[in-house]
Amino acid sequence: MMKQNNLLWLIILLVLFQSVIISILNINFYVGRAFPILPLERTTFGHLSLSSLLMLSSVGLIYVLFTAARREKKIMQQELYIENLKESLNNLRAQRHDFISHLQAVYGLLQLKRDEDALEYITSICSMVRQPTRIIEVNQPVLAALLQTKAAVAESLGIGFQFEINSDLKDFFLPQAVITSIFGNLLDNAVEAALAARPGAEKRIWLRIFTAGNYYCFEVGNTGPVIPLEMQQKIFERGFTTKREGKENHGQGLYIVRKLVTEYNGRIDVLSSDQGTVFTIKFPF
């Protein structure tokens, strides 16, 4: 990543240098002897040839610059997507281990002829897994997997996860990596905020998916600390964070969310009060 950043800066410097050279050539051509240090003949062909060559070179470098920037952005999205997939796999491994233990417990109860206890145990297990499974009903496989994973993570941290899904999102078309980046960052932010709630306060996050007018609407809320009004726009700035640890990735999540939402013609709003903080995203049909 460091080498790539150095390359981008080198390209920018080359473009600026060539722009300066083109400006000097133009001044030398039109002003004449204003710059006698340049041993260039004032011929139209020579001036146009050299200027055109430098301009084409600058255009090529700018194209490389934008291509590299797009590639870096795609790599960041893919890294986040892979991270969520790893998290999902780890969660599935844990569920598999727990599932075997649950089966062994039920088998033991049935061997002891304690049918009622076995039924009660199965009922308690079903109540534990009912909520994550219902999230899969979203008609977007990547989003469904992401929501299930984040719900399991939240619950493992003692955070309640509630949801209300009133749209199947059948015609909701966003690149899978973009979906992962937007909602992965929003839910991670909600979990961190809920964990930061004052001692004894309710720790809960919630998700609403619905349609309103010509928009797909998504609400992600949490019961974390109130965000002051003067900070509600600053939280979307790159690098801005209220965390004291100063980790490298802090201050990036909400910036990425707003950048991607805006890029795909959506809008994001935040409302924070004593009842909780809610981020609302709207995408047109």
N, C-alpha and C positions, 0 to 999 in steps of 0.2 A: 504494500500500500504506500509506503514511504517513497519507493522508487517511482511509482506511478504519479504521485503528487509532484515529485521533482521534475518528471517529464512534462507534466502539464504546465508548470511554471516556466520551463525552458521554452516550450512552444509559445507561450504568451510573450516572453521576452523577445523571441525571434520575430514574432508578428509586429511588435512595437518597433523593433530595430528596423525592419524593412519598411514600415510606415514612415519612419523618420527619413530613411534614404530616399524614398519616393518623393517626399516633400522637398528635400534638398535638390533632387534632380529637376523637379518642376520649377523651383525658384531659379536654379542655375540656367535652365533653358529660357525662361521668360525674362529674367532680369539681365542675363548676359554675364558681365564680369563682376557681378556682386560677390561671387565666390570664386576667385581666381585659383584657389587651392585645388579645385577639382579639374584634373586634366582631361576634360571631356569636350569634344567638339559639339558645337551647337547645330547638329543635324537632326532634322525631324525624324528620320528613320532610326538613328541611333537612340534618340531620346525615347521614342515610342517602344522600341524593342526592349530596352533595358527596363523601362517602367512597366511594360506589360509583363515581362518575365517576373519581376518582383511582385506585381499584383497577383499573378497566377500562383506564385509560390505562397503568398500570404493567404489566399483563398484556400489553397490546399492544406496549409497548416491549421487554419480555422476549422476546416472540415474534420481534420484529425482530432482537434481539440474537442469539438462537440461530440464526435464519435466516442472518444475516450470518456467523456463525462457521462454519456448515456450508458456506456458499458459499466462504469463504476456504479451508477445508480442501479442498474440491473443486478450487479453482483451483490449490492447491499440488500436488495429485495430477496434475492435467492438465498443469501445467508440467513435472513430472518425466516424464510420459508423452511429451510433445512433445519433450523433450530427448533421450529415448532413441530416439524415431523419427528425429530429426535425426542422431543418432549412427549409427543403422542405415543411413540413406540415404548418409551420408558413407562408411561402410564399403563399401556396395554400389558407389558410384562408384569407390572405390579398387580394388575387386575387378574392376570392368569394365575399368579402365585396365590393371591387371596381366594380365587375361585376354587382352586384345588383344596385349600384349607377348609373352605365352607362346605364343599362336598364331603370331605372326610368327617367333619363335625356332624352333618346331617346323617351320614351313613352310620356313625357311631350311635346317634340317638335312636335310629330305627332298629339297630341291632339290640339295643336295650329295651325295645318295645315302648319307647317313650314317644309315641306318635304325636301327641299334642305339643310336646316341647319341640319336636322337629318342625311341626307346622308353624309354630310361633317363631322359630329361628328363621325359617324360610321367608316368612312375612316381613321380619325385620330387615333381612338382606334385600328383599325386593323394594322396600321403601327407601333403602340407601341408594339403589342404582336407578330408580325410576326417573329421577330428574335428569341426569346426564343422558339417558337414552332418548328422552323426548326431544332433546335439542337436535338430534340427528334428523328430525322431521323436516328441517329446512332443506329446500330443494336446491341446495348448492353444496356439493360434497366437500369441497375444501373448507368452506365456512362452517359447515356442520362439524367436521373433524376438529377444527380450531376451537369452536365453542365448547365442544365436549371436553377437550383437553384443558382449556382455561377454567372450566367449571370444576373439574376434578382438582386442579391445583388450588383454586380458591377454597374449596371445601376442606382440602387437606391442611390449610392454614387456619381453619376455624372461621372462614368467611362464608356467610350465607350467599347463595347464588340464586336469584329469581329471574324469571324470564316470562315474556308474553309475546308470542309470535302470531301475528294476524295477517301475514302475507307469505305465500310460498316462494316468492322471489324467482318465479319461473322465467321471467324475461329480464332479470337483472344481470346485465352483461358487464363485468369488470374482469380484467386479467387476474388469474388466480394469485399471482405474486402480490398484486396490488391489494386484493381482498385480505390476504394474510398480513400485509404490512399495516393497513389501516386498523383492522379490528384487533390484531395481535397487540399493537401498541396501545390502543384505547383500553383494552381489558387489562393489560399489564399495569397501566397507569391507575386504573380503578382499584386493582388489588393493592398496589402500593399505598394509595390514598386511604383505603379501608384499614390497612394495617397501622396507619399513622393516626387513627382515631384515638381520642383520649381514653385512658383506662376506664373500663366499665361501660363504655359506650357500645352501641350496636355496631357490629362489623358486617356490612352487607353490600353487595353490588347487584345491579339488575340490568336487564337488557330488554328492550322493546323493539320489535320489528313490525312495521305497519305501513300502509299507504295513505297518503293525504293529498287530495287533488291529483296532480300529475307528478308526484314525487314518491320515491321509496324513502322511508324515514327510518332511522336507526337511533335509538336512545341508549346510551350507556351511562349508568349512574352509580354513585357510591356514597357511603355515609361517612366519608373522611372529613378532614378539617375544611372549614369554609375558605374559599378562595376570595380574597378581597377584590372589590370591583376594579381597583386600579391595576390589579395583576392579571385580570381575566384575559387580556389580550397579550400580555407579555409572556404568558406560559407557552404561546405558540412560536416564540422567537427561538432561533437556533442557539443552543447552548444555555438557555435560561433554565435555572433549576432552583428549587427551594431546599434541596437536600444539602446537608452539611458535609457529606462524605466526599463530594467532589469527584465522583467517578467519571471516567472518560465518556461513557455513553449517556450520562444524565443530561437532560435538556435536549435530547434528539428526538424522542418518541413523538411528542405532540407536534413538533416542527414537521416531521415526516408526514404525519397524518394530515395536517392542513395543506401541505404542499401537494400531496396526492389527491386529496378531495378537490382542491381547486383545479388541478390539472385535468380531472375528469368531469368538469362542469358542475361540481357539487358545492355545497356550502356547509360550514360547521359553526355551531354556536355553543356557548357555554353559559349555564345558569347555576349559580352557587348560593345556597342559603343554609340556615340551620337544619333544614330537612334533608339536605344532601346536595351533591354536585352532579349535574347532568350535562353530558355532551350530546348534542343532537346533530346528526348528519343527514342531509337530504340530497338525493340524486334524482334528476329528472328522468321520466320514462324514456 
